[in-house]
Amino acid sequence: MSLDSLKSAVPDYAKDLKLNLGSVIGNSGLPAQQLWGTVLATAIASRSPIVLRELEPEAKANLTPEAYSAAKSAAAVMAMNNVFYRTRHLLSDHEYGTLRAGLRMNVIGNPGVDKVDFELWSFAVSAINGCGMCLDSHEQVLRKAGVDRETIQEAFKIAAVVEAVGVTLDAEAVLADQ
C-alpha cells in the first residue's frame, strides 16, 4: 500500500497521470506536513476507495496524529461547506447570501495544526469539489498569511492529479467487473 503501488495500478493509456502522480507527490517542494495533509484530504475528497486505501497509510506515517486528524477534518468540513456555499453562490436569488448559515464549522477556527496547513488542505478539497467561493476565501487567507502562489498551485495540482487517478482507477474497476 503506497504511492508506488498506486502508480503501478494506473493503466498505460493514463501514463501522464502516473508520471504526474510521481511528480506532484514524489517530487513536491511542500513541507512533509503540508504535502501529506493535502494528499490525505484530497484522497478522501476524491471518493475513490482505491486511492484512499493506497495513499492513507503513507500519509498517516508522515503526519503527526494531530495533523492526520486535521486533514480528515478538512475533508469532512469542506464536503459540507463546498455544497452549501457553492449552492448559495449558484442560486440566482442572492438573498440566500444574507441568511445565517447556521452550520457548525468550529474546526476551521481551531484545527489542532498550523492554520496555514489547514487552509491549504481546505483549499485543495474545495478544488476537487468545485466551490469557487470557498476557493477564493481560502486562497485569500493563504495569501494574507504570506503563502506564495506556487505553494497554492502545488496544492491544486495534487488535487487535480489525485482526483484524476481516482476517476481512472474507479472506472477501470467497474469495467473489470463486467
C-alpha positions in Angstrom: 0.0 0.0 0.0 1.9 3.0 -1.2 2.4 5.7 -3.8 4.4 3.2 -5.9 1.6 0.6 -5.9 -0.9 3.3 -6.8 1.3 4.4 -9.7 1.6 0.8 -10.9 -2.2 0.4 -10.9 -2.6 3.3 -13.4 -3.3 1.9 -16.9 -0.9 2.6 -19.8 -3.5 4.9 -21.5 -3.2 7.2 -18.5 0.6 7.2 -18.4 0.5 11.0 -17.9 -1.4 10.5 -14.7 1.2 8.0 -13.4 4.0 10.5 -14.2 2.1 13.4 -12.7 1.4 11.4 -9.5 5.1 10.7 -9.1 5.9 14.3 -9.7 3.3 16.1 -7.6 3.7 13.8 -4.6 7.1 12.2 -5.0 8.9 15.4 -6.0 6.9 18.0 -4.2 8.6 21.0 -2.7 5.9 21.3 0.1 7.0 20.5 3.6 6.0 17.0 4.6 3.0 18.0 6.8 1.5 20.3 4.1 2.2 17.6 1.4 0.8 14.6 3.2 -2.1 16.5 4.7 -3.0 17.7 1.2 -2.7 14.1 -0.1 -4.9 12.7 2.6 -7.6 15.4 2.4 -7.8 15.1 -1.4 -7.7 11.3 -1.4 -10.8 11.5 0.9 -12.4 14.1 -1.3 -11.8 12.1 -4.4 -14.2 9.5 -3.0 -12.1 6.8 -4.6 -11.7 3.7 -2.3 -8.6 2.6 -4.3 -6.8 6.0 -4.0 -7.7 6.4 -0.3 -6.6 2.8 0.5 -3.3 3.3 -1.2 -2.4 6.8 0.0 -3.7 6.8 3.5 -1.0 4.6 5.1 1.8 6.7 3.7 0.0 9.9 4.8 -0.5 8.5 8.3 3.1 7.5 8.5 4.2 11.1 7.5 1.8 13.0 9.7 1.5 13.6 13.4 -1.7 12.2 14.9 -3.0 15.8 15.2 -2.2 16.6 11.5 -3.7 13.3 10.4 -6.9 14.1 12.2 -6.9 17.7 11.0 -6.5 16.6 7.3 -9.5 14.3 7.7 -11.4 17.2 9.4 -10.6 19.5 6.5 -12.0 16.9 4.1 -15.1 16.5 6.2 -16.0 20.1 6.9 -15.3 21.1 3.3 -17.5 18.4 2.0 -20.3 20.2 3.8 -19.2 23.8 3.1 -18.5 23.2 -0.5 -22.0 22.1 -1.2 -23.5 24.8 1.0 -21.5 27.7 -0.3 -21.5 26.6 -4.0 -25.3 26.3 -3.9 -25.6 29.7 -2.3 -23.4 31.1 -5.0 -25.2 29.4 -7.8 -28.7 30.4 -6.8 -29.9 33.4 -8.8 -31.7 34.7 -5.6 -28.9 36.4 -3.8 -31.0 36.9 -0.7 -29.7 33.4 0.4 -26.3 35.0 0.9 -27.7 37.3 3.6 -29.1 34.4 5.6 -27.2 32.9 8.6 -25.6 29.6 7.6 -26.3 28.0 11.0 -23.9 25.2 10.3 -21.2 24.2 12.8 -17.6 24.5 11.5 -15.7 25.0 14.7 -12.7 23.0 13.3 -11.9 25.8 10.9 -11.2 28.1 13.9 -9.3 25.5 15.9 -8.0 22.7 13.6 -5.3 21.5 16.0 -2.5 22.3 13.5 -1.0 25.4 11.9 -3.8 27.4 10.4 -2.0 27.8 7.1 -1.7 24.0 6.7 -5.5 23.5 7.4 -6.4 26.3 5.0 -4.2 24.7 2.3 -5.9 21.4 2.8 -9.3 23.0 2.7 -8.4 24.9 -0.4 -7.3 21.6 -2.1 -10.5 19.8 -1.2 -12.5 22.8 -2.5 -10.7 22.5 -5.8 -12.0 18.9 -6.1 -15.5 19.9 -5.0 -15.6 22.9 -7.3 -16.7 25.6 -4.9 -15.5 28.9 -6.3 -16.5 30.9 -3.2 -14.5 28.5 -0.9 -11.5 28.6 -3.3 -11.4 32.4 -3.2 -11.9 32.5 0.5 -9.2 30.0 1.4 -6.8 31.5 -1.3 -7.2 34.9 0.2 -6.5 33.7 3.7 -3.4 31.8 2.5 -2.1 34.9 0.5 -2.7 37.2 3.6 -0.6 34.7 5.6 2.2 35.1 3.2 1.8 31.8 1.2 3.0 32.2 -2.3 1.1 31.3 -5.5 3.5 28.5 -6.3 2.6 26.7 -3.0 -1.1 27.2 -3.5 -0.8 25.9 -7.1 1.1 22.9 -5.7 -2.0 22.1 -3.6 -4.4 22.2 -6.5 -2.0 20.3 -8.7 -2.1 17.5 -6.1 -5.9 17.8 -6.0 -6.2 17.5 -9.8 -3.9 14.5 -10.1 -5.4 12.6 -7.1 -8.9 13.2 -8.5 -7.9 12.1 -12.0 -6.2 9.0 -10.7 -9.3 8.2 -8.6 -11.7 8.6 -11.6 -9.5 6.5 -13.8 -8.9 3.6 -11.4 -12.5 3.5 -10.3 -13.6 3.4 -13.9 -11.2 0.5 -14.5 -12.5 -1.3 -11.5 -16.1 -1.0 -12.9 -15.1 -2.1 -16.3 -13.2 -5.1 -14.9 -16.4 -6.3 -13.2 -18.4 -6.5 -16.4 
